């Protein structure tokens, strides 16, 4: 292993620039979480920002070597500032306890702290879009056999997946992820409350972990001591002189706990007054500066803030993450278990998709969706696998494909298809992959994914809202459809089962909106005429949300069937009934 590092040192000394590598490209990177403006950025968007160049010697913690490259990209700090940090209104408003979770296309996740991004120079952590391998001037034939040095040369020619998280200042490059798809800013205590104390003091601190392990530290006598001198500069009060801190390495205390940790861990420090600070695993264990992060029990000159133990991060450009009177240290894993996202992609054109929907699509490893959705939203899906078409075994389609089947046979066939498809989703979740089901419009209204609930726990499913055809249709009607107090949304079979509701709606003059009713229109009109006057206002709205083909026709109940017969579209449409359809504005007095 020593010879390998000698060779690496030689490479670094004599390498020079080469051409940029051929690369793989992830189509969209989302920045979400506690931000004012979620972002969805393409490679082109990233390259439009002012970039910086950094060198990364990619040696991993296990000793493996992945080349020496110059990377060009945008500082992560720039992107987070563009999104804007938006902490909840709590008693602790500083962002120094925020965590950042970065995830790539393969499902790998790494954690960073807000402080290591904002209290270090911006160029140290970038989102790279280009790489330039640094090739050697000479070969190593005189000192090594080809079977030794050839693998090192070959790795310089490898394809690199972009965007790539590059953390240039670390001794080991384990947190440098390729093909990153999401960056999430996380507030671990969004409703945290500060405690008022007369004097800030804690005689001991407790280290806890999610595994239930706990260690109480009352003194530092069993650890090797270090002394560090720090020029103390704060964001609020500026320069506060030079101080000498004496204590022990924080990593020594962590190692003493016996807790198994990794790149998705963060360490949250708390004081009795509610002040919090956060460090990441990487800045403690992968960065050489982690050797200097300490828990101090003595300072010169003495502190007037009280508190037996102080967290000291000497290489931060600002001292705001320093924490007096350390009371608790929590070891927290940010790893997110794979889940099923049910995402509403809107009711028509691609511009009706929400930012939240696009952001959650970026988190998905595989998709479930019809072919037309795959084509329209391929920009956000990239080359990810589509497991199956959600509507391939919808009851109407199965009935058309199997005209000779009885209702019982069709039901059995659908149950088999649902069970088979659920197993496909389960297999992906077991591999650690997140599955996104892409649905038309609002996924909570009569959508084709409802059967999924029968096979998965509620906590495994997250619904992402989408714009419904109901919303787009209302805009086209341009009337005060709620003028008499309510709008009732129903289906033909729902109305048939509940005629008493239909009677009540008619009597009160409330607006009725019927989904999926065009094919049952003749039967519906006969039902309407039981409770409505035949001149009652009606509207047919076709393909709402599809620019260029959406259409709205005003009529009345007795002419509904004839009006619909003259229209080309026979399925994608909503039916509205009620006197409010003719009212543009209702007096608010």
C-alpha positions in Angstrom: 0.0 0.0 0.0 2.9 2.3 0.8 4.3 1.9 -2.8 0.8 2.9 -4.1 0.9 6.2 -2.2 4.4 6.9 -3.3 3.3 6.5 -6.9 0.3 8.7 -6.3 2.7 11.4 -5.0 4.7 11.1 -8.1 1.7 11.5 -10.3 0.6 14.6 -8.5 4.0 16.2 -8.9 4.4 15.6 -12.7 0.8 15.5 -14.1 -0.4 18.2 -16.4 -3.8 19.1 -18.0 -5.4 16.9 -20.6 -8.7 17.1 -22.5 -12.0 16.9 -20.6 -13.4 13.4 -20.2 -16.4 12.0 -21.9 -19.0 11.9 -19.2 -22.4 10.6 -18.2 -24.9 13.3 -17.4 -27.9 13.3 -15.0 -30.7 15.4 -16.5 -31.9 17.2 -13.4 -30.6 18.2 -10.0 -33.1 19.3 -7.3 -32.4 21.5 -4.4 -35.2 21.3 -1.8 -35.9 21.3 1.9 -35.9 24.4 4.1 -35.3 26.8 1.2 -37.4 29.7 0.0 -37.2 28.6 -3.7 -36.8 25.0 -4.6 -34.6 24.6 -7.7 -34.4 22.1 -10.5 -31.2 22.5 -12.4 -29.9 20.9 -15.6 -26.3 20.6 -16.5 -26.8 23.6 -18.8 -28.2 25.6 -15.9 -25.2 24.8 -13.7 -22.8 25.7 -16.5 -24.5 29.1 -16.8 -23.1 30.1 -13.4 -19.6 31.4 -12.7 -17.5 28.4 -12.1 -14.3 27.5 -10.2 -11.6 24.9 -10.8 -10.3 22.6 -8.0 -8.0 19.6 -8.0 -9.1 16.4 -6.3 -6.8 13.5 -5.5 -9.4 10.8 -5.3 -8.1 8.4 -2.7 -10.9 6.6 -0.7 -10.8 5.6 2.9 -10.3 2.0 2.0 -7.1 2.9 0.1 -8.5 2.6 -3.4 -7.4 5.2 -6.0 -9.8 6.8 -8.5 -7.5 9.3 -10.2 -6.3 12.8 -10.0 -8.6 15.4 -11.7 -9.2 19.0 -12.1 -12.9 19.6 -11.7 -14.8 22.7 -12.9 -18.1 23.6 -11.3 -20.3 25.9 -9.2 -19.7 26.3 -5.5 -22.4 24.5 -3.5 -22.7 27.6 -1.4 -23.7 29.6 -4.5 -26.5 27.2 -5.3 -27.8 27.1 -1.7 -27.8 30.9 -1.6 -29.7 31.0 -4.8 -32.4 28.7 -3.3 -32.4 30.7 -0.1 -32.3 29.2 3.4 -35.7 29.3 5.1 -35.7 28.1 8.7 -39.0 27.8 10.5 -40.0 30.5 13.0 -38.5 29.1 16.2 -36.6 30.4 19.2 -33.3 29.4 17.5 -33.1 31.1 14.1 -29.4 30.6 13.3 -28.8 28.1 10.5 -25.8 26.5 12.2 -27.7 23.4 13.2 -28.9 22.6 9.6 -27.9 19.5 7.7 -27.5 18.9 4.0 -28.3 15.5 2.5 -26.9 14.8 -1.0 -28.2 11.7 -2.9 -27.0 10.3 -6.3 -28.7 8.2 -9.0 -27.4 5.0 -7.4 -29.1 5.7 -4.1 -25.9 6.6 -2.2 -26.3 9.4 0.4 -23.9 11.6 2.1 -24.4 14.3 4.8 -22.8 17.7 5.1 -23.2 20.5 7.6 -24.4 24.0 6.8 -21.3 25.2 8.6 -18.7 23.4 6.5 -20.3 25.0 3.4 -20.8 28.5 4.7 -17.9 28.9 7.1 -15.2 27.7 4.7 -14.1 29.2 1.5 -16.7 28.6 -1.3 -14.4 26.9 -3.7 -13.7 23.9 -1.4 -17.1 22.2 -2.1 -18.5 22.4 -5.6 -21.1 20.8 -7.9 -18.9 19.9 -10.8 -19.9 19.7 -14.5 -16.6 19.0 -16.1 -13.4 17.0 -15.3 -9.9 17.1 -16.7 -7.6 14.2 -15.9 -4.1 15.1 -15.0 -2.0 12.8 -17.1 1.7 12.0 -16.3 4.6 13.4 -18.3 6.5 10.1 -18.0 5.7 6.5 -17.6 6.8 4.3 -14.6 8.5 1.5 -16.5 11.8 2.2 -14.8 10.4 1.8 -11.3 7.3 -0.4 -11.5 5.9 -3.3 -13.5 3.0 -2.5 -15.9 0.6 -4.6 -13.9 1.2 -2.2 -11.0 0.9 1.2 -12.6 -1.5 0.5 -15.5 -4.6 0.4 -13.3 -3.7 3.9 -12.0 -3.4 5.2 -15.5 -6.6 3.5 -16.7 -8.6 5.1 -13.9 -7.7 8.5 -15.4 -9.6 7.6 -18.5 -12.8 6.5 -16.8 -16.2 8.1 -17.5 -17.4 10.4 -14.7 -21.1 11.0 -14.0 -22.2 14.6 -13.6 -23.2 16.6 -11.7 -20.7 15.5 -9.2 -20.3 16.7 -5.6 -16.6 17.5 -5.1 -15.2 18.2 -1.7 -11.6 19.2 -2.5 -10.2 19.7 1.0 -10.7 16.2 2.4 -8.0 13.6 2.9 -10.3 10.9 1.6 -12.9 11.4 -1.2 -15.6 9.1 0.0 -18.2 11.9 0.1 -17.5 12.9 -3.6 -20.6 11.5 -5.3 -21.1 11.2 -9.0 -24.5 11.7 -10.8 -26.1 13.5 -7.9 -29.8 14.1 -8.3 -30.9 15.8 -5.1 -29.6 18.2 -2.4 -31.9 18.6 0.6 -31.5 21.1 3.3 -32.8 19.6 6.6 -33.9 21.2 9.9 -33.7 18.4 12.5 -35.6 20.5 15.0 -38.1 22.6 13.1 -40.2 23.3 16.2 -37.4 23.4 18.7 -37.8 25.7 21.8 -35.1 27.5 23.6 -35.0 27.3 27.4 -34.4 30.4 29.5 -31.6 30.0 32.0 -30.2 32.4 34.5 -26.7 31.0 34.1 -25.4 29.0 31.1 -23.9 25.8 32.6 -23.8 22.1 32.3 -21.6 19.9 34.5 -21.6 17.0 32.0 -22.7 16.0 28.5 -24.4 12.9 27.1 -23.6 11.3 23.8 -26.6 9.4 22.3 -27.3 7.5 19.1 -30.3 6.1 17.3 -29.1 2.6 18.2 -29.9 3.3 21.9 -26.2 3.6 23.0 -25.5 6.4 25.5 -22.4 7.6 27.1 -22.1 10.3 29.9 -18.9 12.4 30.0 -18.2 14.2 33.3 -14.5 14.9 32.7 -11.9 14.5 30.0 -9.1 12.8 32.0 -9.0 9.5 30.1 -8.3 11.2 26.7 -5.1 12.6 25.3 -5.1 16.4 25.5 -4.5 19.0 22.8 -4.1 22.8 22.9 -5.2 25.0 20.0 -5.0 28.8 19.6 -7.9 30.4 17.7 -8.5 33.9 16.3 -12.2 34.3 17.3 -14.4 36.0 14.7 -18.2 36.0 15.0 -20.8 37.0 12.4 -22.7 39.1 14.9 -20.0 40.9 17.0 -16.9 40.5 14.8 -13.4 40.0 16.0 -13.1 38.9 19.7 -9.4 38.4 20.1 -7.2 35.4 20.2 -7.9 32.6 22.7 -6.2 29.4 23.7 -8.4 26.3 24.1 -7.3 23.1 25.9 -9.2 19.9 25.7 -9.5 16.7 23.7 -10.2 15.7 20.1 -13.9 15.3 19.5 -13.3 12.3 17.2 -11.6 10.5 20.2 -14.8 10.9 22.2 -16.9 9.6 19.3 -14.7 6.6 18.8 -15.0 5.8 22.5 -18.8 5.4 22.1 -18.4 2.4 19.9 -21.2 3.6 17.7 -20.8 2.6 14.0 -21.0 5.6 11.8 -20.8 6.5 8.1 -21.0 9.3 5.5 -24.7 9.9 6.2 -24.2 10.7 9.9 -24.3 14.1 11.6 -23.5 15.2 15.1 -26.0 17.6 16.7 -24.7 19.6 19.8 -27.1 21.2 22.2 -26.7 23.6 25.2 -29.2 24.1 28.1 -30.4 27.4 26.6 -31.4 25.8 23.3 -28.4 26.8 21.2 -27.5 24.1 18.7 -24.6 23.4 16.4 -24.0 20.6 13.8 -21.1 18.8 12.4 -21.0 16.1 9.7 -19.2 12.8 9.8 -17.0 13.8 6.9 -15.6 17.0 8.4 -14.7 15.1 11.5 -13.3 11.9 10.1 -12.4 12.5 6.4 -11.0 16.1 6.6 -7.6 16.6 8.1 -9.0 19.6 9.9 -11.2 17.2 11.8 -8.2 16.4 14.0 -8.5 19.9 15.4 -12.2 19.9 16.3 -12.2 19.7 20.0 -14.2 19.6 23.2 -12.5 22.1 25.5 -12.7 22.3 29.3 -10.2 25.2 29.7 -9.6 28.5 28.0 -7.1 31.4 28.2 -8.2 34.0 28.9 -11.1 32.4 30.8 -14.5 32.5 29.3 -17.2 34.6 30.9 -20.0 32.6 29.3 -20.0 29.7 31.8 -20.3 26.1 30.8 -17.8 23.4 31.7 -17.4 22.0 28.1 -17.1 24.0 24.9 -17.3 22.8 21.3 -14.4 24.4 19.4 -14.1 24.3 15.5 -10.9 26.2 15.0 -10.8 26.2 11.2 -14.3 27.7 10.7 -14.0 31.2 9.3 -16.6 32.3 11.8 -17.0 31.1 15.4 -20.8 30.8 15.4 -20.7 27.0 15.5 -18.7 27.1 18.7 -21.0 26.0 21.5 -20.6 26.8 25.2 -22.0 24.5 27.9 -22.3 21.4 25.8 -25.1 19.3 27.3 -26.0 16.8 24.7 -24.4 15.3 21.5 -26.7 13.3 19.3 -25.3 11.0 16.6 -28.0 11.1 13.9 -28.2 9.2 10.6 -29.8 11.2 7.8 -30.2 8.1 5.6 -33.7 8.1 4.1 -35.3 4.7 3.5 -36.5 4.1 0.0 -40.2 4.9 -0.5 -42.9 5.2 -3.0 -43.7 8.7 -4.3 -47.1 9.1 -5.9 -46.6 12.2 -8.0 -49.3 14.2 -9.8 -47.7 15.5 -13.0 -50.6 17.8 -13.9 -53.6 17.4 -16.1 -52.2 18.3 -19.5 -49.2 20.3 -20.8 -45.8 19.7 -19.1 -45.8 23.3 -17.8 -48.6 22.3 -15.4 -46.3 20.1 -13.3 -45.3 21.6 -10.0 -41.8 22.3 -8.7 -42.4 19.9 -5.9 -43.3 17.2 -8.4 -40.1 17.7 -10.4 -38.1 17.8 -7.2 -39.5 14.4 -6.1 -39.0 12.9 -9.5 -35.3 13.7 -9.1 -35.2 11.5 -6.0 -36.6 8.5 -7.9 -34.5 5.6 -9.1 -37.3 3.9 -11.1 -40.7 4.9 -12.3 -44.2 3.5 -12.9 -46.2 5.4 -15.5 -48.0 5.3 -18.9 -46.0 5.7 -22.1 -47.3 9.2 -22.8 -46.2 10.5 -19.4 -42.8 8.9 -20.0 -42.4 10.7 -23.3 -43.6 14.1 -22.0 -41.5 14.1 -18.9 -38.4 12.3 -20.1 -36.4 15.5 -19.3 -36.9 14.8 -15.6 -36.7 11.0 -15.8 -33.5 10.7 -17.7 -32.7 7.1 -18.7 -34.3 5.6 -15.5 -36.2 2.3 -15.8 -40.0 2.3 -16.1 -41.2 -0.8 -14.4 -44.7 -1.0 -16.0 -47.6 1.0 -17.2 -50.0 1.7 -14.3 -53.0 1.7 -16.6 -52.1 -1.5 -18.6 -54.4 -3.5 -16.3 -57.1 -0.9 -15.6 -60.5 -2.5 -15.6 -61.7 -0.9 -18.9 -58.5 -1.9 -20.7 -58.7 -5.5 -19.4 -62.3 -5.7 -20.5 -61.4 -4.6 -24.0 -58.5 -7.1 -24.2 -60.6 -10.0 -22.9 -64.1 -9.5 -24.3 -65.1 -13.1 -23.4 -64.2 -12.9 -19.7 -66.9 -12.7 -17.0 -66.8 -10.0 -14.4 -65.4 -12.6 -11.9 -62.7 -13.6 -14.3 -61.8 -10.0 -15.0 -61.5 -9.3 -11.3 -59.3 -12.3 -10.8 -57.1 -11.2 -13.7 -56.7 -7.7 -12.3 -55.9 -9.0 -8.8 -53.1 -11.2 -10.3 -51.7 -8.2 -12.3 -51.8 -6.0 -9.2 -50.0 -8.6 -7.1 -47.4 -9.1 -9.8 -46.8 -5.4 -10.1 -46.6 -4.9 -6.4 -43.8 -7.6 -6.2 -41.9 -5.6 -8.8 -42.1 -2.5 -6.6 -41.2 -4.4 -3.5 -38.1 -5.8 -5.2 -36.9 -2.3 -6.0 -37.5 -1.1 -2.5 -35.5 -4.0 -1.1 -32.6 -3.0 -3.4 -32.7 0.5 -1.7 -34.3 2.2 -4.7 -37.1 4.8 -4.5 -40.0 4.3 -6.8 -42.1 7.1 -8.3 -45.6 6.5 -9.6 -46.5 9.3 -12.0 -50.2 10.0 -12.2 -52.4 12.3 -14.2 -53.7 15.4 -12.4 -54.5 15.1 -8.7 -53.4 11.6 -7.6 -56.0 11.6 -4.8 -59.0 11.7 -7.1 -60.0 8.4 -8.7 -56.5 7.6 -9.8 -55.2 4.3 -11.1 -52.7 3.8 -8.3 -55.2 3.2 -5.5 -54.6 -0.6 -5.4 -51.0 0.1 -4.3 -52.3 0.9 -0.8 -53.3 -2.8 -0.4 -49.7 -4.0 -0.6 -47.7 -1.3 1.3 -47.7 0.4 4.6 -48.9 4.0 4.8 -45.5 5.3 5.9 -43.9 3.8 2.8 -46.0 6.1 0.5 -45.8 9.8 0.0 -48.3 11.7 -2.1 -47.1 14.7 -4.1 -50.0 16.9 -5.1 -50.7 17.8 -8.7 -52.9 20.2 -10.7 -56.2 18.5 -11.4 -58.3 18.9 -14.6 -60.9 20.2 -12.1 -58.6 23.2 -11.5 -58.0 23.8 -15.2 -61.7 23.4 -16.1 -62.7 26.0 -13.4 -60.4 28.5 -15.0 -61.9 27.9 -18.4 -65.5 28.3 -17.2 -64.6 31.6 -15.7 -67.7 31.7 -13.5 -68.3 31.8 -9.7 -69.1 28.1 -9.5 -69.3 28.2 -5.7 -71.8 31.1 -5.7 -74.3 29.1 -3.6 -71.9 27.7 -1.1 -70.6 24.4 -2.4 -69.2 22.5 -5.3 -69.8 18.8 -5.4 -67.3 16.6 -7.3 -68.6 13.1 -8.2 -68.5 10.2 -10.6 -71.5 8.6 -12.5 -71.4 5.5 -10.2 -71.3 7.7 -7.1 -74.4 9.6 -8.2 -76.3 6.5 -9.0 -75.6 5.2 -5.5 -76.5 8.4 -3.8 -79.5 10.0 -5.4 -80.5 11.7 -2.2 -77.3 13.8 -2.3 -78.0 14.7 -6.0 -81.5 15.8 -5.0 -80.1 18.0 -2.2 -77.5 19.6 -4.5 -80.2 20.4 -7.1 -82.5 21.9 -4.5 -79.8 24.2 -3.1 -78.5 25.2 -6.5 -75.0 24.1 -5.8 -72.7 23.2 -8.6 -72.1 19.6 -9.6 -69.0 18.5 -11.4 -68.9 15.0 -12.8 -65.6 13.2 -13.7 -65.5 10.4 -16.2 -69.1 10.9 -17.3 -69.0 11.4 -21.1 -69.6 7.8 -21.9 -72.6 7.6 -19.5 -74.0 10.9 -20.6 -77.4 9.7 -21.8 -78.0 7.8 -18.6 -76.8 10.7 -16.5 -79.1 13.2 -18.2 -82.1 11.0 -17.3 -80.9 11.0 -13.7 -80.4 14.8 -13.7 -83.9 15.4 -15.1 -85.4 13.7 -12.0 -84.2 16.6 -9.8 -83.3 19.6 -12.2 -85.3 21.7 -14.5 -84.3 20.9 -18.1 -83.2 24.5 -18.8 -80.6 24.3 -15.9 -77.2 25.6 -17.0 -74.7 22.9 -18.0 -71.1 23.0 -19.4 -68.8 20.5 -21.1 -65.1 21.0 -20.6 -62.9 18.9 -22.9 -59.1 18.2 -22.4 -58.6 21.0 -19.8 -54.9 21.8 -19.5 -54.0 20.7 -23.1 -53.2 24.0 -24.9 -54.5 24.0 -28.4 -57.1 21.3 -27.9 -58.9 22.3 -24.7 -62.5 23.4 -25.3 -65.5 24.6 -23.2 -69.1 24.4 -24.4 -72.0 26.0 -22.5 -75.4 24.4 -22.9 -78.3 23.1 -20.7 -79.3 19.7 -19.3 -81.9 18.9 -22.1 -79.3 19.6 -24.9 -76.3 17.9 -23.2 -76.4 14.7 -25.2 -76.9 16.5 -28.5 -74.1 19.0 -27.8 -71.7 16.2 -26.8 -72.5 14.2 -29.9 -71.0 16.9 -32.1 -67.7 16.9 -30.2 -64.7 14.7 -31.3 -63.5 13.9 -27.7 -65.5 11.2 -26.1 -63.6 10.6 -22.8 -61.4 13.4 -21.5 -64.0 15.8 -20.3 -65.9 17.1 -17.2 -69.6 17.8 -16.9 -70.8 20.8 -14.9 -74.4 21.3 -13.8 -76.0 24.2 -11.8 -77.2 27.8 -12.0 -73.8 29.3 -10.8 -72.4 28.5 -14.2 -73.9 31.7 -15.5 -72.7 33.9 -12.7 -69.4 35.7 -13.3 -69.2 37.5 -9.9 -71.3 37.3 -6.8 -71.7 40.3 -4.4 -69.7 39.6 -1.3 -72.1 41.7 0.9 
